Amino acid sequence: MLRLRLVGRRLWYGDLEWVDERRPRDPRSAYARSKAAAEDAVREACASGPMRGWSLRPATVYGLGDRHFSPFLLQVAKESVIPLLRGGSVRFEAVASDDVAEACVLAARSLEGRGDCLNVSSGENPTLAECVARLRERLGVPARTVEIPPGATPPAEVPPFLLQALSEHRSFSIDRIRARLGYSPRFAFPDALIPRSTPSARRE
């Protein structure tokens, strides 16, 4: 029996809280459409032959060894300004790279997959304001924030792509992957990047 595992993105959910996999896809970019096409290919392969597999949809991935999001996040928290839209009530969920790896192992071992899609996240559903408060506490620095009312022009020091990334809810139900694969995330944000037991984290 052949096994196939696809790790994609959840770019087509839009601005919604606690979204599950039943939400119709709405890919709005060429990149998102390519991920949707890959999921369709996995589903078709599992339906027409001996292939078994899953399509995993991780939230924003962070952790030690990450060379993209995590370094940028720490730099913004220490040196720049984090925009708070909707008063910081936007839901922002990140998932530890170790938890994503565990989900991949569980998916690879399973023989039940029929091309089903599974969200992979921390299961926390925190607000952006809560995430900022945790960063402040761990880093020991006053991560600066600026509230941006609807329609207001953001300060020049706020990168446009960061504003876009933090303007929509990004929280996802993981009930399906818990039930189907026994997935149980171990890390709450930002534990996988700045462990509570690391005193040096506050001095950097």
ZIQUI-V986536 format. One record per backbone hydrogen bond with DSSP energy under -1.0 kcal/mol. NH is the residue of the N-H (numbers start at 0). CO is the residue of the C=O. If there is no record, write none. Layout:
BEGIN
NH | CO
NH | CO
END
This chain:
BEGIN
3 | 51
5 | 53
7 | 55
15 | 13
18 | 170
22 | 19
32 | 28
33 | 29
34 | 30
35 | 31
36 | 32
37 | 33
38 | 34
39 | 35
40 | 36
41 | 37
42 | 38
43 | 39
44 | 40
45 | 41
46 | 42
47 | 43
51 | 1
53 | 3
54 | 115
55 | 5
56 | 117
58 | 119
61 | 94
65 | 62
71 | 67
72 | 68
73 | 69
74 | 70
75 | 71
76 | 72
77 | 73
78 | 74
79 | 75
81 | 143
83 | 145
87 | 84
88 | 85
91 | 125
92 | 169
94 | 59
96 | 61
99 | 95
100 | 96
101 | 97
102 | 98
103 | 99
104 | 100
105 | 101
106 | 102
107 | 103
108 | 104
109 | 105
114 | 52
117 | 54
119 | 56
127 | 89
128 | 87
130 | 126
131 | 127
132 | 128
133 | 129
134 | 130
135 | 131
136 | 132
137 | 133
138 | 134
139 | 135
142 | 140
145 | 81
147 | 83
151 | 148
157 | 154
162 | 158
163 | 159
164 | 160
165 | 161
166 | 163
169 | 90
172 | 18
177 | 173
178 | 174
179 | 175
180 | 176
181 | 177
182 | 176
190 | 187
192 | 189
193 | 189
197 | 194
200 | 197
201 | 198
203 | 199
END
